[in-house]
Each structure stands twice: as structure tokens, then as C-alpha cells.
Amino acid sequence: MNKIYYLASCDTCRKIIKSLPKDHDLVFHDIKQNPITVEELEEMHELSGSYESLFSKKAQLYKSMDLKNKSLTEDDFKKYILEHYTFLSRPVFIINDKIYIGNTQQNILQVMKALG
């Protein structure tokens, strides 16, 4: 099942969703309305290879909790992502058992190719 984990209130996520091909078969998962489960996070981890790659260091909470001055482990990244949706780098696409994390232009081009 192809899926996108996103935040409905995120302008960047909305812009990316608008630009998707019309005939995609994505299941939409708003991580604020419907928090990700341990199982979903573990699936993302299995596809990406690390929790750190799924973790957003741009999150305001990251700065306000002064996490940049702590040495975080994989378990810490997992814990924070499960505790608060803002720590998931978004959007996260899972398409044909491949994961695409974040909103870089290159990443979105790969998503478009995978959906095309």
C-alpha cells in the first residue's frame, strides 16, 4: 500500500500534495489527527535504515528543548518521533516498498517518478 505521512497544516506538504499526479493511489495519513503508531514507525525505520533519517532537526521543539546540544541515540530519535508529530521529517512517502523522506526538490522529483 502506497502511503503519504504529512501534516495538513503544513504549507509545504499541501503544496507537494497539490502537485502530485492526479491518478496516484496514495493513502493519506495526517500525523496530527492520527498519530503514527510504533508499527508504522518501525516500518519506516526498516525502509530508511535509521530513526535519525526520519527525525526533523528543523522542528521548533528541537530548538526549544535544546536537543541540538544533546547527543541523541537511535532510541531517543524513536522516542521523540512517537511523542510528538513535529519530530517526523515530512512528508514521508512509502511507494512500492521504497521510502522518500522530506521535502527536498530531488526527493519530490523521485516521488513524482515513482508515482508516474
C-alpha positions as CSV (number, residue, x, y, z in Angstrom):
1,M,0.0,0.0,0.0
2,N,1.4,3.4,-1.0
3,K,1.1,6.0,1.7
4,I,2.0,9.6,2.5
5,Y,2.5,10.8,6.1
6,Y,2.0,14.5,6.2
7,L,0.8,17.4,8.2
8,A,-2.4,19.0,6.9
9,S,-1.5,22.4,8.5
10,C,1.9,22.4,6.7
11,D,2.0,24.7,3.7
12,T,4.9,22.8,2.1
13,C,3.0,19.5,2.5
14,R,-0.1,21.0,1.0
15,K,1.9,22.4,-2.0
16,I,3.5,19.0,-2.6
17,I,0.2,17.1,-2.4
18,K,-1.4,19.6,-4.9
19,S,1.5,18.9,-7.3
20,L,1.1,15.1,-7.2
21,P,-0.2,13.3,-10.4
22,K,-4.0,13.0,-10.3
23,D,-4.1,9.2,-10.7
24,H,-1.9,8.3,-7.8
25,D,-3.1,5.6,-5.4
26,L,-1.8,7.1,-2.1
27,V,-3.4,6.6,1.2
28,F,-3.2,9.9,3.1
29,H,-2.2,9.9,6.8
30,D,-2.3,13.2,8.7
31,I,0.1,12.7,11.5
32,K,-1.5,15.3,13.7
33,Q,-5.1,14.0,13.5
34,N,-3.9,10.4,13.5
35,P,-0.5,9.9,15.3
36,I,1.8,7.4,13.9
37,T,2.0,4.0,15.6
38,V,5.0,2.1,16.7
39,E,4.4,-0.4,13.9
40,E,4.3,2.4,11.3
41,L,7.4,4.0,12.6
42,E,9.2,0.6,12.6
43,E,8.2,0.1,9.0
44,M,9.7,3.5,8.1
45,H,12.8,2.6,10.1
46,E,13.2,-0.7,8.3
47,L,12.9,1.1,4.9
48,S,15.2,4.1,5.8
49,G,17.8,2.3,8.0
50,S,17.7,4.8,10.9
51,Y,15.4,6.8,13.1
52,E,17.7,9.8,12.7
53,S,16.9,9.9,9.0
54,L,13.2,10.3,9.9
55,F,13.8,12.9,12.5
56,S,13.3,16.6,11.8
57,K,16.0,18.9,13.2
58,K,14.1,21.9,11.9
59,A,11.3,21.4,14.4
60,Q,10.8,24.3,16.8
61,L,10.6,21.8,19.7
62,Y,14.0,20.6,18.7
63,K,15.4,24.1,19.3
64,S,13.2,24.9,22.4
65,M,14.1,21.6,24.1
66,D,17.8,22.3,23.3
67,L,18.2,18.9,21.8
68,K,20.9,20.0,19.4
69,N,23.3,20.2,22.4
70,K,22.5,16.6,23.5
71,S,23.9,13.5,21.9
72,L,20.8,11.7,20.8
73,T,20.7,7.9,20.2
74,E,18.5,6.0,17.8
75,D,16.3,5.2,20.8
76,D,16.0,8.9,21.5
77,F,15.0,9.7,17.9
78,K,12.4,7.0,18.0
79,K,11.0,8.2,21.4
80,Y,10.7,11.8,20.3
81,I,9.1,11.0,17.0
82,L,6.5,8.9,18.8
83,E,6.0,11.6,21.5
84,H,5.3,14.4,19.1
85,Y,4.4,14.5,15.4
86,T,6.5,17.6,14.8
87,F,9.7,15.5,15.0
88,L,8.8,13.4,11.9
89,S,10.6,14.9,8.9
90,R,7.8,15.3,6.4
91,P,6.3,14.4,4.2
92,V,7.2,10.7,4.2
93,F,6.1,8.7,1.2
94,I,6.2,5.0,1.0
95,I,5.8,3.9,-2.6
96,N,6.3,0.3,-3.8
97,D,8.3,-0.5,-0.6
98,K,10.6,2.4,-1.0
99,I,10.7,5.4,1.4
100,Y,11.1,9.0,0.4
101,I,11.7,11.4,3.4
102,G,11.4,15.1,3.5
103,N,10.6,17.9,1.0
104,T,13.8,18.5,-0.9
105,Q,13.3,19.1,-4.6
106,Q,15.3,16.0,-5.5
107,N,13.2,13.8,-3.2
108,I,9.9,15.2,-4.6
109,L,11.2,14.6,-8.2
110,Q,11.9,10.9,-7.2
111,V,8.4,10.7,-5.7
112,M,6.9,12.0,-8.9
113,K,8.8,9.5,-11.0
114,A,7.7,6.6,-8.6
115,L,4.1,7.7,-8.9
116,G,4.3,8.4,-12.7
